[in-house]
């Protein structure tokens, strides 16, 4: 599970003492420390990464064909 800290909170990884930033870190959800921080709302599960659009795909409509 990947987590991020909520805005306005400074949360440190107890193993490395590095702060959890908007990039997030992978954690073991059964770890009691992380479970407590999740329950208290100090950290939240990171949003799922959206896959990039396939190359050549365009969000625009195809051009109209002339008759």
PAMARTI-311615 format. One record per atom (N, C-alpha, C, O): residue number from 0; x, y, z. Coordinates in nm, 3 decimals. Example, Ala and Ser with C-alpha at 12.3 -4.5 7.8 and 13.67 -1.06 7.14 Angstrom:
BEGIN
atom n = 0; px = 1.319; py = -0.569; pz = 0.780 .
atom n = 0; px = 1.230; py = -0.450; pz = 0.780 .
atom n = 0; px = 1.320; py = -0.330; pz = 0.780 .
atom n = 0; px = 1.424; py = -0.332; pz = 0.846 .
atom n = 1; px = 1.285; py = -0.225; pz = 0.708 .
atom n = 1; px = 1.367; py = -0.106; pz = 0.714 .
atom n = 1; px = 1.290; py = 0.003; pz = 0.787 .
atom n = 1; px = 1.341; py = 0.114; pz = 0.804 .
//
This chain:
BEGIN
atom n = 0; px = 0.085; py = -0.116; pz = 0.000 .
atom n = 0; px = 0.000; py = 0.000; pz = 0.000 .
atom n = 0; px = 0.090; py = 0.123; pz = 0.000 .
atom n = 0; px = 0.192; py = 0.127; pz = 0.069 .
atom n = 1; px = 0.052; py = 0.222; pz = -0.078 .
atom n = 1; px = 0.129; py = 0.346; pz = -0.084 .
atom n = 1; px = 0.050; py = 0.454; pz = -0.012 .
atom n = 1; px = -0.071; py = 0.468; pz = -0.032 .
atom n = 2; px = 0.118; py = 0.531; pz = 0.073 .
atom n = 2; px = 0.052; py = 0.637; pz = 0.149 .
atom n = 2; px = 0.120; py = 0.771; pz = 0.125 .
atom n = 2; px = 0.235; py = 0.777; pz = 0.084 .
atom n = 3; px = 0.045; py = 0.878; pz = 0.153 .
atom n = 3; px = 0.098; py = 1.014; pz = 0.152 .
atom n = 3; px = 0.048; py = 1.083; pz = 0.278 .
atom n = 3; px = -0.055; py = 1.045; pz = 0.334 .
atom n = 4; px = 0.122; py = 1.183; pz = 0.323 .
atom n = 4; px = 0.075; py = 1.258; pz = 0.440 .
atom n = 4; px = -0.027; py = 1.361; pz = 0.394 .
atom n = 4; px = -0.022; py = 1.409; pz = 0.281 .
atom n = 5; px = -0.119; py = 1.394; pz = 0.482 .
atom n = 5; px = -0.220; py = 1.494; pz = 0.448 .
atom n = 5; px = -0.156; py = 1.632; pz = 0.453 .
atom n = 5; px = -0.058; py = 1.652; pz = 0.525 .
atom n = 6; px = -0.210; py = 1.728; pz = 0.378 .
atom n = 6; px = -0.152; py = 1.863; pz = 0.381 .
atom n = 6; px = -0.151; py = 1.921; pz = 0.523 .
atom n = 6; px = -0.247; py = 1.907; pz = 0.598 .
atom n = 7; px = -0.041; py = 1.985; pz = 0.556 .
atom n = 7; px = -0.027; py = 2.047; pz = 0.688 .
atom n = 7; px = 0.030; py = 1.955; pz = 0.795 .
atom n = 7; px = 0.048; py = 1.998; pz = 0.909 .
atom n = 8; px = 0.059; py = 1.830; pz = 0.761 .
atom n = 8; px = 0.114; py = 1.736; pz = 0.858 .
atom n = 8; px = 0.254; py = 1.694; pz = 0.817 .
atom n = 8; px = 0.281; py = 1.673; pz = 0.699 .
atom n = 9; px = 0.341; py = 1.683; pz = 0.914 .
atom n = 9; px = 0.476; py = 1.631; pz = 0.891 .
atom n = 9; px = 0.481; py = 1.494; pz = 0.958 .
atom n = 9; px = 0.481; py = 1.483; pz = 1.080 .
atom n = 10; px = 0.485; py = 1.390; pz = 0.875 .
atom n = 10; px = 0.489; py = 1.253; pz = 0.924 .
atom n = 10; px = 0.620; py = 1.192; pz = 0.880 .
atom n = 10; px = 0.659; py = 1.203; pz = 0.763 .
atom n = 11; px = 0.690; py = 1.129; pz = 0.973 .
atom n = 11; px = 0.818; py = 1.067; pz = 0.942 .
atom n = 11; px = 0.806; py = 0.915; pz = 0.946 .
atom n = 11; px = 0.733; py = 0.858; pz = 1.028 .
atom n = 12; px = 0.878; py = 0.851; pz = 0.855 .
atom n = 12; px = 0.888; py = 0.706; pz = 0.856 .
atom n = 12; px = 0.972; py = 0.669; pz = 0.977 .
atom n = 12; px = 1.086; py = 0.715; pz = 0.990 .
atom n = 13; px = 0.920; py = 0.587; pz = 1.067 .
atom n = 13; px = 0.996; py = 0.555; pz = 1.188 .
atom n = 13; px = 1.124; py = 0.475; pz = 1.160 .
atom n = 13; px = 1.217; py = 0.478; pz = 1.241 .
atom n = 14; px = 1.131; py = 0.406; pz = 1.050 .
atom n = 14; px = 1.250; py = 0.326; pz = 1.018 .
atom n = 14; px = 1.362; py = 0.412; pz = 0.961 .
atom n = 14; px = 1.479; py = 0.389; pz = 0.991 .
atom n = 15; px = 1.327; py = 0.513; pz = 0.878 .
atom n = 15; px = 1.430; py = 0.591; pz = 0.810 .
atom n = 15; px = 1.438; py = 0.736; pz = 0.858 .
atom n = 15; px = 1.535; py = 0.806; pz = 0.829 .
atom n = 16; px = 1.337; py = 0.781; pz = 0.931 .
atom n = 16; px = 1.325; py = 0.920; pz = 0.978 .
atom n = 16; px = 1.308; py = 1.021; pz = 0.864 .
atom n = 16; px = 1.322; py = 1.141; pz = 0.885 .
atom n = 17; px = 1.278; py = 0.973; pz = 0.744 .
atom n = 17; px = 1.249; py = 1.063; pz = 0.632 .
atom n = 17; px = 1.102; py = 1.101; pz = 0.635 .
atom n = 17; px = 1.017; py = 1.021; pz = 0.674 .
atom n = 18; px = 1.073; py = 1.224; pz = 0.594 .
atom n = 18; px = 0.933; py = 1.267; pz = 0.595 .
atom n = 18; px = 0.859; py = 1.206; pz = 0.477 .
atom n = 18; px = 0.915; py = 1.183; pz = 0.370 .
atom n = 19; px = 0.731; py = 1.179; pz = 0.500 .
atom n = 19; px = 0.643; py = 1.126; pz = 0.396 .
atom n = 19; px = 0.590; py = 1.246; pz = 0.319 .
atom n = 19; px = 0.518; py = 1.329; pz = 0.374 .
atom n = 20; px = 0.626; py = 1.256; pz = 0.190 .
atom n = 20; px = 0.584; py = 1.372; pz = 0.112 .
atom n = 20; px = 0.476; py = 1.333; pz = 0.012 .
atom n = 20; px = 0.416; py = 1.226; pz = 0.024 .
atom n = 21; px = 0.450; py = 1.420; pz = -0.084 .
atom n = 21; px = 0.342; py = 1.397; pz = -0.179 .
atom n = 21; px = 0.373; py = 1.283; pz = -0.277 .
atom n = 21; px = 0.283; py = 1.234; pz = -0.344 .
atom n = 22; px = 0.501; py = 1.241; pz = -0.285 .
atom n = 22; px = 0.536; py = 1.126; pz = -0.368 .
atom n = 22; px = 0.491; py = 0.997; pz = -0.301 .
atom n = 22; px = 0.467; py = 0.897; pz = -0.369 .
atom n = 23; px = 0.482; py = 0.999; pz = -0.169 .
atom n = 23; px = 0.436; py = 0.883; pz = -0.094 .
atom n = 23; px = 0.544; py = 0.779; pz = -0.075 .
atom n = 23; px = 0.651; py = 0.785; pz = -0.135 .
atom n = 24; px = 0.513; py = 0.682; pz = 0.010 .
atom n = 24; px = 0.601; py = 0.569; pz = 0.035 .
atom n = 24; px = 0.517; py = 0.443; pz = 0.044 .
atom n = 24; px = 0.398; py = 0.448; pz = 0.075 .
atom n = 25; px = 0.581; py = 0.329; pz = 0.016 .
atom n = 25; px = 0.514; py = 0.200; pz = 0.030 .
atom n = 25; px = 0.529; py = 0.153; pz = 0.174 .
atom n = 25; px = 0.637; py = 0.159; pz = 0.232 .
atom n = 26; px = 0.418; py = 0.105; pz = 0.230 .
atom n = 26; px = 0.420; py = 0.059; pz = 0.369 .
atom n = 26; px = 0.355; py = -0.078; pz = 0.380 .
atom n = 26; px = 0.289; py = -0.125; pz = 0.287 .
atom n = 27; px = 0.374; py = -0.140; pz = 0.495 .
atom n = 27; px = 0.304; py = -0.263; pz = 0.529 .
atom n = 27; px = 0.179; py = -0.221; pz = 0.606 .
atom n = 27; px = 0.192; py = -0.170; pz = 0.718 .
atom n = 28; px = 0.059; py = -0.241; pz = 0.551 .
atom n = 28; px = -0.062; py = -0.193; pz = 0.619 .
atom n = 28; px = -0.090; py = -0.263; pz = 0.752 .
atom n = 28; px = -0.173; py = -0.216; pz = 0.830 .
atom n = 29; px = -0.021; py = -0.376; pz = 0.779 .
atom n = 29; px = -0.042; py = -0.443; pz = 0.907 .
atom n = 29; px = 0.050; py = -0.390; pz = 1.017 .
atom n = 29; px = 0.036; py = -0.428; pz = 1.133 .
atom n = 30; px = 0.143; py = -0.301; pz = 0.981 .
atom n = 30; px = 0.231; py = -0.239; pz = 1.080 .
atom n = 30; px = 0.147; py = -0.149; pz = 1.171 .
atom n = 30; px = 0.071; py = -0.065; pz = 1.122 .
atom n = 31; px = 0.159; py = -0.167; pz = 1.301 .
atom n = 31; px = 0.074; py = -0.094; pz = 1.395 .
atom n = 31; px = 0.094; py = 0.057; pz = 1.389 .
atom n = 31; px = -0.001; py = 0.133; pz = 1.406 .
atom n = 32; px = 0.216; py = 0.102; pz = 1.366 .
atom n = 32; px = 0.243; py = 0.245; pz = 1.358 .
atom n = 32; px = 0.166; py = 0.307; pz = 1.241 .
atom n = 32; px = 0.098; py = 0.408; pz = 1.257 .
atom n = 33; px = 0.178; py = 0.246; pz = 1.123 .
atom n = 33; px = 0.109; py = 0.300; pz = 1.005 .
atom n = 33; px = -0.043; py = 0.285; pz = 1.018 .
atom n = 33; px = -0.118; py = 0.372; pz = 0.974 .
atom n = 34; px = -0.087; py = 0.175; pz = 1.077 .
atom n = 34; px = -0.230; py = 0.156; pz = 1.097 .
atom n = 34; px = -0.288; py = 0.267; pz = 1.185 .
atom n = 34; px = -0.397; py = 0.318; pz = 1.159 .
atom n = 35; px = -0.214; py = 0.304; pz = 1.288 .
atom n = 35; px = -0.260; py = 0.412; pz = 1.377 .
atom n = 35; px = -0.263; py = 0.546; pz = 1.304 .
atom n = 35; px = -0.359; py = 0.622; pz = 1.317 .
atom n = 36; px = -0.157; py = 0.576; pz = 1.227 .
atom n = 36; px = -0.154; py = 0.702; pz = 1.153 .
atom n = 36; px = -0.265; py = 0.709; pz = 1.048 .
atom n = 36; px = -0.323; py = 0.815; pz = 1.027 .
atom n = 37; px = -0.296; py = 0.596; pz = 0.983 .
atom n = 37; px = -0.408; py = 0.591; pz = 0.889 .
atom n = 37; px = -0.540; py = 0.615; pz = 0.960 .
atom n = 37; px = -0.625; py = 0.691; pz = 0.913 .
atom n = 38; px = -0.559; py = 0.548; pz = 1.075 .
atom n = 38; px = -0.684; py = 0.562; pz = 1.151 .
atom n = 38; px = -0.702; py = 0.704; pz = 1.203 .
atom n = 38; px = -0.814; py = 0.754; pz = 1.208 .
atom n = 39; px = -0.592; py = 0.770; pz = 1.241 .
atom n = 39; px = -0.601; py = 0.906; pz = 1.294 .
atom n = 39; px = -0.615; py = 1.011; pz = 1.184 .
atom n = 39; px = -0.647; py = 1.126; pz = 1.213 .
atom n = 40; px = -0.592; py = 0.972; pz = 1.057 .
atom n = 40; px = -0.604; py = 1.067; pz = 0.947 .
atom n = 40; px = -0.479; py = 1.148; pz = 0.921 .
atom n = 40; px = -0.484; py = 1.247; pz = 0.848 .
atom n = 41; px = -0.366; py = 1.107; pz = 0.979 .
atom n = 41; px = -0.240; py = 1.178; pz = 0.954 .
atom n = 41; px = -0.183; py = 1.145; pz = 0.816 .
atom n = 41; px = -0.114; py = 1.227; pz = 0.755 .
atom n = 42; px = -0.213; py = 1.024; pz = 0.769 .
atom n = 42; px = -0.174; py = 0.982; pz = 0.634 .
atom n = 42; px = -0.296; py = 0.921; pz = 0.568 .
atom n = 42; px = -0.389; py = 0.876; pz = 0.635 .
atom n = 43; px = -0.295; py = 0.920; pz = 0.435 .
atom n = 43; px = -0.404; py = 0.860; pz = 0.358 .
atom n = 43; px = -0.343; py = 0.774; pz = 0.248 .
atom n = 43; px = -0.228; py = 0.792; pz = 0.210 .
atom n = 44; px = -0.424; py = 0.682; pz = 0.197 .
atom n = 44; px = -0.377; py = 0.600; pz = 0.086 .
atom n = 44; px = -0.358; py = 0.688; pz = -0.037 .
atom n = 44; px = -0.443; py = 0.772; pz = -0.068 .
atom n = 45; px = -0.246; py = 0.670; pz = -0.105 .
atom n = 45; px = -0.215; py = 0.750; pz = -0.222 .
atom n = 45; px = -0.313; py = 0.717; pz = -0.334 .
atom n = 45; px = -0.352; py = 0.601; pz = -0.351 .
atom n = 46; px = -0.353; py = 0.819; pz = -0.411 .
atom n = 46; px = -0.441; py = 0.791; pz = -0.524 .
atom n = 46; px = -0.371; py = 0.702; pz = -0.625 .
atom n = 46; px = -0.249; py = 0.709; pz = -0.641 .
atom n = 47; px = -0.448; py = 0.619; pz = -0.692 .
atom n = 47; px = -0.391; py = 0.528; pz = -0.792 .
atom n = 47; px = -0.336; py = 0.610; pz = -0.908 .
atom n = 47; px = -0.396; py = 0.708; pz = -0.951 .
atom n = 48; px = -0.221; py = 0.568; pz = -0.958 .
atom n = 48; px = -0.162; py = 0.635; pz = -1.073 .
atom n = 48; px = -0.248; py = 0.605; pz = -1.195 .
atom n = 48; px = -0.288; py = 0.491; pz = -1.218 .
atom n = 49; px = -0.275; py = 0.709; pz = -1.273 .
atom n = 49; px = -0.350; py = 0.688; pz = -1.396 .
atom n = 49; px = -0.251; py = 0.655; pz = -1.507 .
atom n = 49; px = -0.150; py = 0.723; pz = -1.522 .
atom n = 50; px = -0.280; py = 0.552; pz = -1.584 .
atom n = 50; px = -0.187; py = 0.516; pz = -1.691 .
atom n = 50; px = -0.187; py = 0.621; pz = -1.800 .
atom n = 50; px = -0.290; py = 0.683; pz = -1.827 .
atom n = 51; px = -0.073; py = 0.644; pz = -1.863 .
atom n = 51; px = -0.067; py = 0.744; pz = -1.970 .
atom n = 51; px = -0.147; py = 0.698; pz = -2.091 .
atom n = 51; px = -0.166; py = 0.579; pz = -2.112 .
atom n = 52; px = -0.195; py = 0.794; pz = -2.170 .
atom n = 52; px = -0.271; py = 0.762; pz = -2.290 .
atom n = 52; px = -0.178; py = 0.695; pz = -2.391 .
atom n = 52; px = -0.060; py = 0.727; pz = -2.397 .
atom n = 53; px = -0.231; py = 0.602; pz = -2.469 .
atom n = 53; px = -0.147; py = 0.537; pz = -2.570 .
atom n = 53; px = -0.095; py = 0.639; pz = -2.671 .
atom n = 53; px = -0.162; py = 0.737; pz = -2.702 .
atom n = 54; px = 0.026; py = 0.613; pz = -2.722 .
atom n = 54; px = 0.084; py = 0.704; pz = -2.820 .
atom n = 54; px = -0.003; py = 0.706; pz = -2.945 .
atom n = 54; px = -0.054; py = 0.603; pz = -2.990 .
atom n = 55; px = -0.019; py = 0.824; pz = -3.000 .
atom n = 55; px = -0.099; py = 0.840; pz = -3.120 .
atom n = 55; px = -0.246; py = 0.864; pz = -3.090 .
atom n = 55; px = -0.321; py = 0.907; pz = -3.177 .
atom n = 56; px = -0.288; py = 0.839; pz = -2.967 .
atom n = 56; px = -0.427; py = 0.864; pz = -2.931 .
atom n = 56; px = -0.445; py = 1.012; pz = -2.904 .
atom n = 56; px = -0.358; py = 1.076; pz = -2.845 .
atom n = 57; px = -0.556; py = 1.064; pz = -2.945 .
atom n = 57; px = -0.584; py = 1.205; pz = -2.925 .
atom n = 57; px = -0.720; py = 1.220; pz = -2.860 .
atom n = 57; px = -0.815; py = 1.153; pz = -2.899 .
atom n = 58; px = -0.731; py = 1.307; pz = -2.761 .
atom n = 58; px = -0.861; py = 1.327; pz = -2.697 .
atom n = 58; px = -0.958; py = 1.405; pz = -2.786 .
atom n = 58; px = -1.078; py = 1.410; pz = -2.758 .
atom n = 59; px = -0.906; py = 1.465; pz = -2.894 .
atom n = 59; px = -0.992; py = 1.540; pz = -2.985 .
atom n = 59; px = -1.063; py = 1.446; pz = -3.080 .
atom n = 59; px = -1.019; py = 1.334; pz = -3.104 .
atom n = 60; px = -1.174; py = 1.495; pz = -3.133 .
atom n = 60; px = -1.249; py = 1.417; pz = -3.232 .
atom n = 60; px = -1.173; py = 1.417; pz = -3.365 .
atom n = 60; px = -1.094; py = 1.507; pz = -3.392 .
atom n = 61; px = -1.197; py = 1.317; pz = -3.445 .
atom n = 61; px = -1.132; py = 1.307; pz = -3.575 .
atom n = 61; px = -1.182; py = 1.422; pz = -3.665 .
atom n = 61; px = -1.297; py = 1.463; pz = -3.652 .
atom n = 62; px = -1.098; py = 1.473; pz = -3.754 .
atom n = 62; px = -1.143; py = 1.580; pz = -3.843 .
atom n = 62; px = -1.254; py = 1.534; pz = -3.936 .
atom n = 62; px = -1.258; py = 1.419; pz = -3.977 .
atom n = 63; px = -1.343; py = 1.626; pz = -3.968 .
atom n = 63; px = -1.456; py = 1.594; pz = -4.056 .
atom n = 63; px = -1.405; py = 1.568; pz = -4.197 .
atom n = 63; px = -1.312; py = 1.634; pz = -4.243 .
atom n = 64; px = -1.465; py = 1.473; pz = -4.263 .
atom n = 64; px = -1.428; py = 1.439; pz = -4.400 .
atom n = 64; px = -1.504; py = 1.528; pz = -4.498 .
atom n = 64; px = -1.624; py = 1.552; pz = -4.482 .
atom n = 65; px = -1.434; py = 1.576; pz = -4.598 .
atom n = 65; px = -1.501; py = 1.657; pz = -4.701 .
atom n = 65; px = -1.558; py = 1.565; pz = -4.808 .
atom n = 65; px = -1.499; py = 1.462; pz = -4.842 .
atom n = 66; px = -1.676; py = 1.605; pz = -4.861 .
atom n = 66; px = -1.741; py = 1.521; pz = -4.962 .
atom n = 66; px = -1.711; py = 1.568; pz = -5.102 .
atom n = 66; px = -1.758; py = 1.509; pz = -5.198 .
//
